[in-house]
């Protein structure tokens, strides 16, 4: 029986050193004190969980992602926000924009903490503690009596709410084979990318009918239910933590204190904690792979927030829509986003399956670069959608016309996001959560800061040239997937974070 593949073997064959790569082999290790899975069919391995157990886990994470994302866009500078500021006795326009940005800043800060903690203590405990904090902070927002109190709870909401976003990709990689990851990522992605589109619609009407505080109560009620159910559905899935628990149990049962997990890094507790906590920023600044892809996704993500923070105002001023109706303009992007999520996710799985069947060795793990192909057409569709949206507004076209342009942009955005997420998860394996956190930090910072100058840009350049400027910048990113597909394997071999 052949010995298990090591991370170095995986890299030499241009495959990522994932936990799954290591777990493919089930030969008895030469070291009798080595603790690993009990064969390929070991039911304690999350990849061997039942279909129902794995998908209930993924759906639960998607629901948590949905709720935490709803809390952000539902009080963007859409109709509810002026009511919020007036009720909290503030007319500061910069603070009004900061109410949006501070939540996204929390989304940037949170992953730096929750991702490494999940690699130290496991995914489940981080999810469940974060749920409790998010629920409490949401109730705090509803009960706020001044702007300072409201901003503090919004920041806490963002930090705690970042957990499903930061850990979701890692959780999926814990449970799913690579060729099934596209659909799973699509379900999870729906939780993060649908709320910025559809929640403003609910926020506009809810604020009109019941007042802005009820927006947060409406978020708190389902979040309370999910918080109560989460400990029963979200179980530990991170292989190094599960194997360490198994080793600890066997040490107690056998009295053999030499037993150790095969994935144990053999570091002191202090060194392990420090090394884990600094991993996300280290990956961001030392991995050219992550930096290149993070910049690409950050720009697209920032564009989405920039457009969204001005969309309802533009349509109210230009087409004289009511407060409630102005929320409906987000449907254009929403329909494109939902179509992109499922079409691209389904196509990714089918293409991967076909490539794997056509490979000389069907058991060989496909290189992560094989998942980047949707970025090729999407790189051109992003600027096309922005040109369409901007110039149709500039020409005062019928309202549906610019919304179709936003639909094209939304579809293309998923052609950037989903491949990058799958690539990062497959390339970084057991450190996928930290790598995803690294990309989330830059993305969230751009999403928080870029909208602050959006209205001034449109005032200075107009809708046509303003969105054209964004489109020209995005055209500069078109070569990224070409470069990654050609040189990605070489960059991975040289990346110190993958050794």
C-alpha positions as CSV (number, residue, x, y, z in Angstrom):
1,X,0.0,0.0,0.0
2,X,1.4,3.4,-0.9
3,X,2.3,5.9,1.6
4,X,0.3,9.1,2.0
5,X,1.2,12.1,-0.1
6,X,2.9,14.9,1.7
7,X,2.4,18.7,1.1
8,X,5.7,18.8,-0.7
9,X,4.6,16.0,-3.1
10,X,1.4,17.9,-3.8
11,X,3.3,21.1,-4.7
12,X,5.7,19.3,-7.0
13,X,2.7,18.0,-9.0
14,X,1.2,21.5,-9.1
15,X,-1.6,20.5,-6.6
16,X,-2.2,22.5,-3.4
17,X,-1.2,21.1,0.0
18,X,-4.7,20.8,1.2
19,X,-5.9,18.7,4.2
20,X,-7.8,16.6,1.7
21,X,-4.6,16.0,-0.3
22,X,-3.0,14.6,2.8
23,X,-6.1,12.6,3.8
24,X,-6.3,10.8,0.4
25,X,-3.9,8.1,1.7
26,X,-4.8,5.8,4.5
27,X,-1.7,3.7,4.8
28,X,-0.5,2.9,8.3
29,X,2.1,5.5,9.1
30,X,5.6,4.3,10.0
31,X,5.4,6.1,13.3
32,X,3.1,4.0,15.6
33,X,2.3,7.2,17.6
34,X,0.9,8.9,14.5
35,X,-2.9,9.6,14.8
36,X,-4.9,10.0,11.6
37,X,-8.2,9.0,10.0
38,X,-9.1,5.3,10.2
39,X,-9.1,4.7,6.4
40,X,-10.7,6.4,3.5
41,X,-14.3,5.7,4.8
42,X,-13.7,7.1,8.3
43,X,-17.1,8.8,9.2
44,X,-15.3,11.1,11.5
45,X,-13.7,12.7,8.5
46,X,-16.0,15.6,7.5
47,X,-15.5,14.7,3.8
48,X,-17.2,11.4,4.6
49,X,-20.2,12.9,6.5
50,X,-23.6,12.1,5.1
51,X,-24.9,14.3,2.3
52,X,-27.7,15.6,4.6
53,X,-25.2,16.4,7.4
54,X,-22.9,18.3,5.1
55,X,-25.5,20.3,3.2
56,X,-27.4,21.2,6.4
57,X,-24.1,22.6,7.6
58,X,-23.6,24.6,4.4
59,X,-27.2,25.9,4.3
60,X,-26.9,27.0,8.0
61,X,-23.7,28.9,7.2
62,X,-25.4,30.5,4.2
63,X,-28.3,31.6,6.4
64,X,-26.0,33.1,8.9
65,X,-24.1,34.9,6.1
66,X,-27.4,36.2,4.8
67,X,-28.5,37.7,8.1
68,X,-25.2,39.3,8.9
69,X,-25.0,40.8,5.4
70,X,-28.6,42.0,5.6
71,X,-27.5,44.1,8.6
72,X,-25.1,46.1,6.5
73,X,-26.9,47.2,3.4
74,X,-30.3,47.6,5.0
75,X,-29.2,50.9,6.5
76,X,-26.9,52.1,3.8
77,X,-27.5,55.7,2.6
78,X,-30.8,54.4,1.3
79,X,-34.2,55.7,2.5
80,X,-33.9,54.6,6.2
81,X,-30.6,56.3,6.9
82,X,-31.9,59.9,7.1
83,X,-34.5,58.7,9.5
84,X,-31.8,57.1,11.6
85,X,-29.7,60.3,11.8
86,X,-32.7,62.5,12.6
87,X,-33.9,60.2,15.4
88,X,-30.3,60.2,16.9
89,X,-30.2,64.0,16.8
90,X,-27.5,64.3,14.1
91,X,-27.4,66.2,10.8
92,X,-23.7,65.4,10.1
93,X,-23.5,64.2,6.4
94,X,-20.1,62.6,6.9
95,X,-21.3,60.6,9.9
96,X,-24.2,59.5,7.8
97,X,-21.8,57.9,5.3
98,X,-19.7,56.6,8.2
99,X,-22.7,54.6,9.4
100,X,-22.3,52.5,6.3
101,X,-18.5,52.4,6.3
102,X,-18.1,51.4,10.0
103,X,-20.0,48.2,9.5
104,X,-17.8,47.3,6.5
105,X,-14.7,48.3,8.6
106,X,-15.9,45.7,11.1
107,X,-16.0,43.2,8.2
108,X,-12.4,44.0,7.6
109,X,-11.2,43.8,11.2
110,X,-13.3,40.7,12.2
111,X,-11.7,38.2,9.8
112,X,-8.2,39.0,11.2
113,X,-9.3,37.6,14.5
114,X,-12.0,35.0,13.8
115,X,-10.1,33.2,11.0
116,X,-7.0,32.4,13.0
117,X,-9.0,31.6,16.1
118,X,-10.9,29.0,14.0
119,X,-7.6,27.4,13.1
120,X,-6.6,27.3,16.7
121,X,-9.8,26.2,18.5
122,X,-12.1,25.1,15.6
123,X,-14.8,26.5,13.4
124,X,-17.9,25.6,15.5
125,X,-17.0,27.6,18.7
126,X,-16.1,30.7,16.7
127,X,-19.4,30.6,14.7
128,X,-21.5,30.1,17.9
129,X,-19.8,32.8,20.0
130,X,-19.9,35.2,17.1
131,X,-23.6,34.6,16.7
132,X,-24.3,35.6,20.3
133,X,-22.2,38.8,20.0
134,X,-23.9,39.7,16.7
135,X,-27.3,39.2,18.2
136,X,-26.5,41.3,21.3
137,X,-25.0,44.1,19.2
138,X,-28.0,44.1,16.8
139,X,-30.4,44.6,19.7
140,X,-28.0,47.4,20.9
141,X,-28.5,49.1,17.6
142,X,-32.2,49.0,17.9
143,X,-32.0,50.5,21.4
144,X,-29.4,53.2,20.6
145,X,-30.1,56.7,21.9
146,X,-27.3,58.6,20.3
147,X,-24.9,58.4,17.3
148,X,-21.9,57.3,19.3
149,X,-23.8,54.4,20.8
150,X,-25.2,53.4,17.4
151,X,-21.8,53.5,15.7
152,X,-20.2,51.4,18.5
153,X,-22.8,48.7,18.1
154,X,-22.6,48.8,14.3
155,X,-18.8,48.2,14.5
156,X,-19.3,45.3,16.9
157,X,-22.0,43.9,14.5
158,X,-19.6,44.1,11.6
159,X,-16.7,42.4,13.5
160,X,-18.9,39.5,14.8
161,X,-20.9,39.3,11.6
162,X,-17.7,38.7,9.6
163,X,-17.4,35.1,10.9
164,X,-19.6,33.4,8.3
165,X,-17.9,35.3,5.6
166,X,-14.4,34.6,6.9
167,X,-15.0,30.9,7.7
168,X,-17.5,29.8,5.1
169,X,-15.0,29.0,2.4
170,X,-12.8,27.1,4.9
171,X,-15.8,25.1,6.2
172,X,-16.8,24.1,2.7
173,X,-13.2,23.0,1.9
174,X,-13.4,20.9,5.1
175,X,-16.4,19.0,3.9
176,X,-16.5,19.0,0.1
177,X,-14.4,17.4,-2.6
178,X,-13.0,20.0,-5.1
179,X,-15.3,19.0,-8.0
180,X,-18.4,19.6,-5.8
181,X,-17.2,22.9,-4.4
182,X,-18.7,25.1,-7.1
183,X,-22.3,24.4,-6.1
184,X,-21.5,24.6,-2.4
185,X,-19.8,28.0,-2.9
186,X,-22.8,29.2,-4.9
187,X,-25.2,28.4,-2.1
188,X,-22.9,30.1,0.4
189,X,-22.3,33.0,-2.0
190,X,-26.0,33.6,-2.3
191,X,-26.0,34.4,1.4
192,X,-23.4,37.1,1.0
193,X,-24.3,38.7,-2.3
194,X,-28.1,38.7,-2.3
195,X,-28.6,40.9,0.8
196,X,-26.9,44.1,-0.6
197,X,-29.4,43.8,-3.5
198,X,-32.7,42.9,-1.9
199,X,-32.5,44.2,1.7
200,X,-32.7,47.9,0.6
201,X,-36.1,47.1,-0.8
202,X,-37.3,45.7,2.5
203,X,-35.5,48.5,4.4
204,X,-37.2,51.3,2.4
205,X,-40.7,50.0,3.0
206,X,-40.1,48.8,6.6
207,X,-38.7,52.2,7.6
208,X,-41.7,54.0,6.1
209,X,-44.2,51.7,7.8
210,X,-42.7,50.8,11.2
211,X,-39.7,53.1,11.8
212,X,-36.0,52.4,11.4
213,X,-35.6,50.6,14.8
214,X,-37.8,47.8,13.6
215,X,-35.3,47.1,10.9
216,X,-32.9,45.8,13.6
217,X,-35.7,43.9,15.4
218,X,-36.5,42.2,12.2
219,X,-32.8,41.2,11.9
220,X,-32.6,40.2,15.6
221,X,-35.6,37.8,15.5
222,X,-34.3,35.3,12.9
223,X,-30.8,35.7,14.2
224,X,-32.0,34.7,17.6
225,X,-33.5,31.5,16.1
226,X,-30.3,30.8,14.2
227,X,-28.2,31.4,17.3
228,X,-30.3,28.8,19.2
229,X,-30.2,26.2,16.4
230,X,-26.6,26.7,15.3
231,X,-24.9,24.6,18.0
232,X,-26.9,21.6,16.9
233,X,-26.3,22.0,13.1
234,X,-22.8,23.5,13.0
235,X,-20.4,20.8,14.2
236,X,-16.7,20.9,14.2
237,X,-15.3,20.3,10.7
238,X,-11.6,21.5,10.8
239,X,-9.4,18.4,10.4
240,X,-6.4,19.5,12.5
241,X,-8.7,20.2,15.5
242,X,-10.6,17.0,15.0
243,X,-7.4,14.9,14.8
244,X,-5.9,16.7,17.8
245,X,-9.1,15.9,19.8
246,X,-8.8,12.3,18.7
247,X,-5.2,12.1,19.7
248,X,-6.0,13.6,23.1
249,X,-8.8,11.1,23.6
250,X,-6.5,8.2,22.7
251,X,-3.8,9.5,25.0
252,X,-6.2,9.3,27.9
253,X,-7.6,5.9,26.9
254,X,-4.2,4.2,26.3
255,X,-1.9,6.1,28.6
256,X,0.5,6.6,25.7
257,X,1.4,10.3,25.9
258,X,3.6,10.0,22.7
259,X,0.5,9.9,20.5
260,X,0.2,12.9,18.3
261,X,-1.9,14.1,15.4
262,X,-0.3,13.8,11.9
263,X,-1.3,17.4,11.3
264,X,0.3,18.6,14.6
265,X,2.8,21.4,13.8
266,X,4.9,20.6,16.9
267,X,5.1,24.2,18.1
268,X,4.8,25.5,21.6
269,X,1.4,26.9,22.5
270,X,2.7,30.5,22.6
271,X,4.4,30.1,19.2
272,X,1.4,28.5,17.7
273,X,-1.0,31.2,18.9
274,X,1.3,34.0,17.6
275,X,2.0,32.3,14.3
276,X,-1.8,31.7,13.8
277,X,-2.8,35.2,14.6
278,X,-0.4,36.9,12.3
279,X,-1.1,34.4,9.4
280,X,-3.9,36.4,7.6
281,X,-1.9,39.7,7.3
282,X,1.3,37.7,6.5
283,X,-0.5,35.9,3.7
284,X,-1.9,39.2,2.3
285,X,1.5,40.9,2.2
286,X,3.8,38.0,1.3
287,X,1.7,36.0,-1.1
288,X,1.7,37.4,-4.6
289,X,-1.2,35.1,-5.4
290,X,-3.5,36.4,-2.7
291,X,-2.4,40.0,-3.2
292,X,-3.2,39.9,-7.0
293,X,-6.6,38.2,-6.5
294,X,-7.4,40.4,-3.5
295,X,-6.9,43.6,-5.5
296,X,-9.1,42.3,-8.3
297,X,-12.0,41.3,-6.0
298,X,-11.6,44.4,-3.9
299,X,-12.0,46.8,-6.8
300,X,-15.1,45.0,-8.1
301,X,-16.5,44.8,-4.5
302,X,-15.8,48.5,-4.0
303,X,-17.5,49.3,-7.3
304,X,-20.6,47.5,-6.1
305,X,-20.7,49.5,-2.8
306,X,-20.0,52.8,-4.6
307,X,-22.8,52.2,-7.1
308,X,-25.2,51.0,-4.4
309,X,-24.6,54.0,-2.0
310,X,-25.7,56.4,-4.8
311,X,-28.2,54.3,-6.7
312,X,-31.4,55.2,-4.8
313,X,-30.5,58.9,-4.6
314,X,-29.8,59.0,-8.4
315,X,-33.1,57.4,-9.3
316,X,-35.0,59.5,-6.9
317,X,-33.5,62.7,-8.3
318,X,-33.5,61.7,-12.0
319,X,-36.7,59.6,-12.2
320,X,-38.6,61.1,-9.2
321,X,-39.2,57.7,-7.5
322,X,-40.8,57.5,-4.1
323,X,-38.8,56.3,-1.1
324,X,-40.2,52.8,-1.2
325,X,-40.0,52.4,-5.0
326,X,-36.3,53.6,-5.0
327,X,-35.4,50.3,-3.2
328,X,-36.7,48.4,-6.3
329,X,-33.9,49.7,-8.4
330,X,-31.6,47.2,-6.8
331,X,-33.4,44.4,-8.5
332,X,-31.4,44.9,-11.7
333,X,-28.2,44.0,-10.0
334,X,-29.9,41.4,-7.9
335,X,-31.2,39.4,-10.8
336,X,-27.8,39.4,-12.5
337,X,-26.1,38.4,-9.3
338,X,-28.4,35.4,-8.6
339,X,-28.1,34.2,-12.2
340,X,-24.4,34.5,-11.9
341,X,-24.2,32.6,-8.6
342,X,-26.0,29.5,-9.9
343,X,-24.9,29.5,-13.6
344,X,-21.2,30.0,-12.8
345,X,-21.3,27.6,-9.8
346,X,-23.0,24.9,-11.9
347,X,-20.7,25.4,-14.9
348,X,-17.6,25.3,-12.7
349,X,-18.6,21.9,-11.3
350,X,-19.4,20.5,-14.8
351,X,-16.2,21.8,-16.3
352,X,-14.2,20.4,-13.4
353,X,-15.9,17.0,-13.6
354,X,-15.2,16.8,-17.4
355,X,-11.5,17.8,-17.0
356,X,-11.1,15.2,-14.2
357,X,-12.6,12.4,-16.3
358,X,-10.3,13.4,-19.2
359,X,-7.2,13.5,-17.1
360,X,-4.6,10.7,-17.4
361,X,-4.9,10.0,-13.7
362,X,-8.6,10.7,-12.6
363,X,-7.5,10.4,-8.9
364,X,-5.0,13.3,-9.3
365,X,-6.2,16.6,-7.7
366,X,-6.7,19.2,-10.4
367,X,-4.6,22.4,-10.0
368,X,-6.5,25.4,-8.5
369,X,-5.9,27.4,-11.6
370,X,-8.5,25.2,-13.4
371,X,-11.2,27.1,-11.5
372,X,-10.3,30.5,-12.7
373,X,-11.7,30.3,-16.3
374,X,-14.9,32.2,-15.5
375,X,-12.8,35.3,-14.8
376,X,-11.8,35.5,-18.5
377,X,-15.2,36.6,-19.9
378,X,-16.2,38.3,-16.6
379,X,-13.2,40.6,-16.8
380,X,-14.7,42.1,-20.0
381,X,-18.3,42.1,-18.7
382,X,-17.6,44.2,-15.6
383,X,-16.5,47.3,-17.6
384,X,-19.3,46.6,-20.2
385,X,-21.9,46.7,-17.5
386,X,-20.5,49.9,-16.0
387,X,-20.4,51.6,-19.4
388,X,-23.9,50.5,-20.1
389,X,-25.2,51.7,-16.7
390,X,-23.4,55.1,-16.7
391,X,-24.1,56.3,-20.2
392,X,-27.8,55.2,-20.2
393,X,-28.2,57.3,-17.1
394,X,-26.3,60.1,-18.7
395,X,-28.7,60.0,-21.7
396,X,-31.7,59.8,-19.4
397,X,-32.8,56.5,-20.9
398,X,-35.9,54.6,-19.7
399,X,-35.2,53.4,-16.1
400,X,-35.0,49.7,-17.1
401,X,-32.1,50.3,-19.4
402,X,-29.5,51.3,-16.8
403,X,-30.8,48.5,-14.5
404,X,-30.1,46.0,-17.2
405,X,-26.5,47.3,-17.3
406,X,-26.3,46.7,-13.5
407,X,-27.6,43.2,-14.1
408,X,-24.7,42.6,-16.5
409,X,-22.3,44.0,-13.8
410,X,-23.9,41.7,-11.1
411,X,-23.5,38.6,-13.3
412,X,-19.9,39.5,-14.1
413,X,-19.1,40.2,-10.4
414,X,-20.0,36.6,-9.6
415,X,-17.6,35.5,-12.4
416,X,-14.9,37.2,-10.4
417,X,-15.9,36.4,-6.8
418,X,-16.7,32.7,-7.1
419,X,-13.6,31.5,-9.0
420,X,-11.3,33.5,-6.6
421,X,-13.0,32.0,-3.5
422,X,-12.7,28.4,-4.9
423,X,-9.1,29.0,-6.0
424,X,-8.0,30.3,-2.6
425,X,-9.7,27.5,-0.7
426,X,-8.1,24.9,-2.9
427,X,-4.7,26.5,-2.9
428,X,-4.4,27.1,0.8
429,X,-6.1,23.9,2.1
430,X,-6.1,23.8,5.9
431,X,-5.2,27.6,6.1
432,X,-8.0,28.5,3.7
433,X,-9.8,30.5,6.4
434,X,-6.8,32.7,7.0
435,X,-6.2,33.2,3.2
436,X,-9.9,34.0,2.8
437,X,-9.6,36.5,5.6
438,X,-6.7,38.1,3.9
439,X,-8.7,38.7,0.8
440,X,-11.7,39.9,2.9
441,X,-9.6,42.6,4.7
442,X,-8.6,44.4,1.5
443,X,-12.1,43.9,0.0
444,X,-13.9,45.3,3.0
445,X,-11.5,48.3,3.3
446,X,-12.1,49.3,-0.3
447,X,-15.8,48.7,0.1
448,X,-15.8,51.0,3.1
449,X,-13.7,53.8,1.8
450,X,-14.5,54.0,-2.0
451,X,-18.2,55.0,-1.5
452,X,-17.2,58.0,0.6
453,X,-16.1,59.8,-2.6
454,X,-18.7,58.4,-4.9
455,X,-21.1,61.3,-4.9
456,X,-18.4,63.8,-5.4
457,X,-17.0,61.9,-8.4
458,X,-20.4,61.7,-10.1
459,X,-20.9,65.4,-9.3
460,X,-17.6,66.3,-11.0
461,X,-17.7,63.9,-14.0
462,X,-21.3,63.0,-14.5
463,X,-22.8,59.5,-14.6
464,X,-21.3,58.7,-18.0
465,X,-17.7,59.6,-17.5
466,X,-17.8,58.8,-13.8
467,X,-18.7,55.2,-14.5
468,X,-16.4,55.1,-17.5
469,X,-13.5,55.9,-15.2
470,X,-14.4,52.9,-13.1
471,X,-14.7,50.8,-16.2
472,X,-11.3,51.8,-17.6
473,X,-9.7,50.9,-14.3
474,X,-11.4,47.5,-14.3
475,X,-10.1,46.9,-17.8
476,X,-6.6,47.1,-16.4
477,X,-7.5,43.9,-14.4
478,X,-8.4,41.9,-17.5
479,X,-4.9,40.3,-17.7
480,X,-5.1,38.9,-14.1
481,X,-6.8,35.6,-14.8
482,X,-4.6,35.1,-17.9
483,X,-1.5,35.6,-15.8
484,X,-2.7,33.4,-13.0
485,X,-3.7,30.5,-15.3
486,X,-0.3,30.7,-16.9
487,X,2.0,31.4,-14.0
488,X,-0.1,30.4,-11.0
489,X,1.4,27.0,-10.4
490,X,4.9,28.5,-10.5
491,X,3.9,31.2,-8.0
492,X,2.4,28.6,-5.7
493,X,5.7,26.6,-5.7
494,X,7.5,29.8,-4.7
495,X,5.0,31.0,-2.1
496,X,6.4,30.6,1.4
497,X,2.9,30.4,2.8
498,X,2.3,27.1,1.0
499,X,5.4,25.3,2.2
